[in-house]
Amino acid sequence: MNTLYYGDNLEILRNRDWFPNGAVDLIYLDPPFNSKRAYNVIFKDKKGKYPPSQIEAFDDTWQWSDETEEAMWELSKPPYPAELYRTLDAFRVALGNNDMMAYLVMMAIRLLELKRVLKKTGSIYLHCDPTASHYLKIVMDQIFGVKNFRNEIVWHYQTGGASKRHYSKKHDIILFYSKTNSYLFHPERIEIARTKKALKRAQNEKGARINKDDTTKLPEDVFEIQALNPMAKERLGYPTQKPLALLERIIQASSNEGDIVLDPFCGCGTTVAAAEKLGRKWLGIDITILAINLIEKRMKDHFPDVKFKIEEIPNSVASAKKMASTRQGKFLFEQWFVTTLGGQPFKSSGGGDTGIDGFMNFRDINNKPHTIIVSVKGGGYGPGEVRDLKGVIERENAEMGLLLALINPTKGMLSEAASAGRYQMPEVSRTYPKIQIFTVEDYFKGIRPDIPDVSETLKKAKRIKREREKQKELI
Ligand SMILES: C[S@@+](CC[C@H](N)C(=O)[O-])C[C@H]1O[C@@H](n2cnc3c(N)ncnc32)[C@H](O)[C@@H]1O
């Protein structure tokens, strides 16, 4: 079903119930760059104030931070391609840890996920500008393969200022890649006006500048399409809104009716509006609630019969509570909490209650795998549930248990958990609570469960191994 997702597209795309492998026919993305400048002019909320939390929500994502460092570390390991990491590492040497580098890392990790969700016959169009397009092309070559590069499209427009210091800047770049060599492409479908009158009408309606010569030609890699001027009818006031004509051209050429079109940075919904108009199904993701609200209104105003739903990723205790308050939302809440903490959600195939909602795995310094059982409580619970988890750990021969809860525990529950004792990591002088209760409030305070960190353990293992080897040499 047509869906708008509210939240960080990386988290949303990683939810495999929402985005299974090879589910999408066409992706268009127009990620923000230098967003601070763009979003400080975003329109105000109902009370006439800027929504700073919303601005911060995505501004931080694109600056060098712990999150970028973590993404870089993730990219250094399988299943991600080693060549991509080496390329990014080389960029890091050249650029340093600046905003451009953060942008490239955060794009790379998202593009990998987008490749996973794209069908074999699918295509992806990445909209950027000459500030970053040369770096992004190398990243795209690594992810989609040089042989799947189809075009560097120049979107030529007339708006913007003139300069005497350099040639006036009048174009954006759109990188077009397919997933494989057998991809869907129908440029002949792009509407071409045949008479002078039709030409003029098309120009007025779509803002498209079409030359008479174009009436015989197949479309070329320079798109002459007017950017939205301040008076344009379709203008909604969103600072980076793209013209419908641009998206219609892409959707017509690279998808069929009924196909699924995804825009993971959907802004005020130009892609989803064009997809709806052309009879495609659509999925849009945005991290700004303003964007989601605006798209909702845009779609209802322009397509009164349109059907779609809105899904969200919690970004506060209140929104987590809201999510868990419905029957379907309860399951999503469980999934969200488990995956957000790096676990694997679990549902028994028989449908019975096994007392297990997820697993987490870690390795000790001898590389032996161990399991943490995860149980999620989206509603009320008591010491009985803590005891149940103890039983499941014994039954499953696991090392530890994590009870993830929406509601804060009472003293009785905490002492029940503490009575389970502590888990001692083999050969490491470090213990962890055998059972711990971790709440949504903890999570939004930035606290994380006290469980073995794989990277930390491996580092320790390497150090101990080196020390042992040194000792052997001395003997
Ligand atoms: C350049 S705008 C897209 C404009 C869009 N093409 C249109 O025509 O309206 C980029 C959008 O990406 C969103 N965004 C930024 N970081 C995001 C993230 N991590 N996940 C999802 N959306 C994000 C911003 O809120 C913004 O609406």
The ligand as an SDF file (V2000), in Angstrom:
LIG
                    3D

 27 29  0  0  0  0  0  0  0  0999 V2000
   16.2980   18.2590   -0.6980 C   0  0  0  0  0  0  0  0  0  0  0  0
   14.9150   17.7730    0.2570 S   0  0  0  0  0  0  0  0  0  0  0  0
   13.9400   16.8360   -0.8480 C   0  0  0  0  0  0  0  0  0  0  0  0
   13.0010   17.6920   -1.6600 C   0  0  0  0  0  0  0  0  0  0  0  0
   12.0930   16.8670   -2.5510 C   0  0  0  0  0  0  0  0  0  0  0  0
   12.7700   16.3170   -3.6850 N   0  0  0  0  0  0  0  0  0  0  0  0
   10.9110   17.7040   -3.0220 C   0  0  0  0  0  0  0  0  0  0  0  0
   10.7160   17.8980   -4.2190 O   0  0  0  0  0  0  0  0  0  0  0  0
   10.1880   18.2050   -2.1450 O   0  0  0  0  0  0  0  0  0  0  0  0
   15.6290   16.5890    1.2950 C   0  0  0  0  0  0  0  0  0  0  0  0
   14.6890   15.9960    2.3300 C   0  0  0  0  0  0  0  0  0  0  0  0
   15.3840   14.9560    3.0080 O   0  0  0  0  0  0  0  0  0  0  0  0
   14.9100   14.9070    4.3480 C   0  0  0  0  0  0  0  0  0  0  0  0
   15.9160   14.1650    5.1300 N   0  0  0  0  0  0  0  0  0  0  0  0
   17.1240   14.5730    5.5710 C   0  0  0  0  0  0  0  0  0  0  0  0
   17.7680   13.5950    6.2310 N   0  0  0  0  0  0  0  0  0  0  0  0
   16.9420   12.5180    6.2030 C   0  0  0  0  0  0  0  0  0  0  0  0
   17.0230   11.1860    6.7190 C   0  0  0  0  0  0  0  0  0  0  0  0
   18.0860   10.7870    7.3750 N   0  0  0  0  0  0  0  0  0  0  0  0
   15.9670   10.3620    6.5380 N   0  0  0  0  0  0  0  0  0  0  0  0
   14.8690   10.7800    5.8520 C   0  0  0  0  0  0  0  0  0  0  0  0
   14.7340   12.0200    5.3340 N   0  0  0  0  0  0  0  0  0  0  0  0
   15.7500   12.8730    5.5030 C   0  0  0  0  0  0  0  0  0  0  0  0
   14.7230   16.3520    4.7370 C   0  0  0  0  0  0  0  0  0  0  0  0
   13.8040   16.4770    5.7840 O   0  0  0  0  0  0  0  0  0  0  0  0
   14.2230   16.9540    3.4230 C   0  0  0  0  0  0  0  0  0  0  0  0
   12.8240   17.0170    3.4030 O   0  0  0  0  0  0  0  0  0  0  0  0
  1  2  1  0
  2  3  1  0
  2 10  1  0
  3  4  1  0
  4  5  1  0
  5  6  1  0
  5  7  1  0
  7  8  2  0
  7  9  1  0
 10 11  1  0
 11 12  1  0
 11 26  1  0
 12 13  1  0
 13 14  1  0
 13 24  1  0
 14 15  1  0
 14 23  1  0
 15 16  2  0
 16 17  1  0
 17 18  1  0
 17 23  2  0
 18 19  1  0
 18 20  2  0
 20 21  1  0
 21 22  2  0
 22 23  1  0
 24 25  1  0
 24 26  1  0
 26 27  1  0
M  CHG  2   2   1   9  -1
M  END
$$$$
